[in-house]
Amino acid sequence: MKVSELKHLLDEKNISYKSSDKREDLIALLEEAKEG
C-alpha cells in the first residue's frame, strides 16, 4: 500500500497523523486502530 493510500484510510477513520510520518508509522497507526 502506498503512503497516499494509507493516509486516505486514516482520513476515513478520522485518525490523525503527521505529514512527517513515514509509511511504517502510518501502518502502526492503522494496526492500533484495528485492535482498539
DSSP file (Angstrom, degrees, kcal/mol; ACC not computed):
  #  RESIDUE AA STRUCTURE BP1 BP2  ACC     N-H-->O    O-->H-N    N-H-->O    O-->H-N    TCO  KAPPA ALPHA  PHI   PSI    X-CA   Y-CA   Z-CA
    1    1 A M              0   0    0      0, 0.0     2,-0.1     0, 0.0    22,-0.0   0.000 360.0 360.0 360.0 137.9    0.0    0.0    0.0
    2    2 A K     >  -     0   0    0      1,-0.1     4,-2.3     4,-0.0     5,-0.2  -0.387 360.0-113.6 -78.8 159.4    1.3    3.5   -0.9
    3    3 A V  H  > S+     0   0    0      1,-0.2     4,-2.7     2,-0.2     5,-0.2   0.900 118.6  54.4 -57.0 -42.5    1.7    6.2    1.7
    4    4 A S  H  > S+     0   0    0      1,-0.2     4,-1.9     2,-0.2    -1,-0.2   0.876 108.5  48.8 -62.5 -36.5   -1.1    8.2    0.0
    5    5 A E  H  > S+     0   0    0      2,-0.2     4,-2.3     1,-0.2    -1,-0.2   0.899 110.8  50.3 -68.6 -40.8   -3.5    5.2    0.3
    6    6 A L  H  X S+     0   0    0     -4,-2.3     4,-2.4     1,-0.2    -2,-0.2   0.917 110.6  49.2 -62.5 -43.4   -2.6    4.8    4.0
    7    7 A K  H  X S+     0   0    0     -4,-2.7     4,-2.4     1,-0.2    -1,-0.2   0.879 109.2  52.9 -64.3 -37.0   -3.2    8.5    4.6
    8    8 A H  H  X S+     0   0    0     -4,-1.9     4,-2.3    -5,-0.2    -1,-0.2   0.922 109.4  48.7 -63.4 -43.8   -6.6    8.2    2.8
    9    9 A L  H  X S+     0   0    0     -4,-2.3     4,-1.6     1,-0.2    -2,-0.2   0.914 111.3  49.6 -61.1 -43.7   -7.5    5.2    5.1
   10   10 A L  H  <>S+     0   0    0     -4,-2.4     5,-3.0     1,-0.2     4,-0.2   0.899 109.4  52.2 -63.4 -40.0   -6.6    7.2    8.2
   11   11 A D  H ><5S+     0   0    0     -4,-2.4     3,-1.5     1,-0.2    -1,-0.2   0.920 107.2  52.6 -59.8 -44.3   -8.6   10.1    7.0
   12   12 A E  H 3<5S+     0   0    0     -4,-2.3    -1,-0.2     1,-0.3    -2,-0.2   0.845 112.4  44.7 -61.3 -34.1  -11.6    7.9    6.5
   13   13 A K  T 3<5S-     0   0    0     -4,-1.6    -1,-0.3    -5,-0.1    -2,-0.2   0.355 113.0-119.5 -91.9   5.9  -11.3    6.6   10.1
   14   14 A N  T < 5 +     0   0    0     -3,-1.5     2,-0.5     1,-0.2    -3,-0.2   0.869  60.8 152.2  56.7  39.2  -10.7   10.1   11.4
   15   15 A I      < -     0   0    0     -5,-3.0    -1,-0.2    -6,-0.1     2,-0.2  -0.882  40.2-133.5-100.6 127.9   -7.3    9.1   12.7
   16   16 A S        +     0   0    0     -2,-0.5     2,-0.3    -3,-0.1    -5,-0.0  -0.551  29.6 170.7 -83.7 146.1   -4.8   12.0   12.9
   17   17 A Y        -     0   0    0     -2,-0.2     2,-0.3   -10,-0.0     9,-0.0  -0.951  33.1-107.9-144.8 161.8   -1.3   11.6   11.6
   18   18 A K    >   -     0   0    0     -2,-0.3     3,-1.7     1,-0.1     0, 0.0  -0.694  21.2-128.8 -92.5 147.6    1.6   13.9   11.0
   19   19 A S  T 3  S+     0   0    0     -2,-0.3    -1,-0.1     1,-0.3     0, 0.0   0.741 111.8  58.7 -65.0 -19.9    2.6   14.9    7.5
   20   20 A S  T 3  S+     0   0    0      2,-0.0    -1,-0.3     0, 0.0     2,-0.0   0.545  79.5 119.1 -85.4  -7.3    6.2   13.8    8.5
   21   21 A D    <   -     0   0    0     -3,-1.7     2,-0.1     1,-0.1    -4,-0.0  -0.310  59.2-135.6 -60.9 138.5    5.0   10.3    9.4
   22   22 A K     >  -     0   0    0      1,-0.1     4,-2.1     4,-0.0     3,-0.5  -0.412  29.5 -94.2 -88.7 171.5    6.7    7.6    7.4
   23   23 A R  H  > S+     0   0    0      1,-0.3     4,-2.2     2,-0.2     5,-0.2   0.889 125.5  49.7 -53.0 -46.3    5.0    4.6    5.8
   24   24 A E  H  > S+     0   0    0      1,-0.2     4,-2.1     2,-0.2    -1,-0.3   0.830 108.2  54.2 -67.2 -30.6    5.7    2.3    8.8
   25   25 A D  H  > S+     0   0    0     -3,-0.5     4,-2.0     2,-0.2    -1,-0.2   0.916 109.2  47.8 -65.6 -42.8    4.3    5.0   11.2
   26   26 A L  H  X S+     0   0    0     -4,-2.1     4,-2.0     2,-0.2    -2,-0.2   0.893 110.8  51.1 -65.4 -40.4    1.1    5.1    9.3
   27   27 A I  H  X S+     0   0    0     -4,-2.2     4,-2.5     1,-0.2    -1,-0.2   0.904 108.3  52.7 -63.4 -41.0    0.8    1.3    9.3
   28   28 A A  H  X S+     0   0    0     -4,-2.1     4,-2.4     1,-0.2    -2,-0.2   0.900 107.6  51.6 -61.4 -41.1    1.4    1.3   13.0
   29   29 A L  H  X S+     0   0    0     -4,-2.0     4,-2.0     1,-0.2    -1,-0.2   0.910 110.8  47.9 -61.8 -42.3   -1.5    3.8   13.5
   30   30 A L  H  X S+     0   0    0     -4,-2.0     4,-2.0     2,-0.2    -2,-0.2   0.896 110.4  51.6 -66.1 -40.2   -3.8    1.6   11.4
   31   31 A E  H  X S+     0   0    0     -4,-2.5     4,-2.0     1,-0.2    -2,-0.2   0.919 109.7  49.7 -62.2 -43.8   -2.8   -1.5   13.3
   32   32 A E  H  X S+     0   0    0     -4,-2.4     4,-2.0     1,-0.2    -1,-0.2   0.897 109.5  51.9 -61.0 -40.6   -3.6    0.3   16.6
   33   33 A A  H  < S+     0   0    0     -4,-2.0    -1,-0.2     1,-0.2    -2,-0.2   0.873 107.8  52.1 -65.1 -37.7   -6.9    1.4   15.3
   34   34 A K  H  < S+     0   0    0     -4,-2.0    -1,-0.2     1,-0.2    -2,-0.2   0.912 111.4  46.2 -64.3 -43.0   -7.8   -2.2   14.3
   35   35 A E  H  <        0   0    0     -4,-2.0    -2,-0.2     1,-0.2    -1,-0.2   0.854 360.0 360.0 -68.6 -34.9   -7.0   -3.6   17.8
   36   36 A G     <        0   0    0     -4,-2.0    -1,-0.2    -5,-0.2    -2,-0.2   0.455 360.0 360.0 -79.3 360.0   -8.9   -0.8   19.6
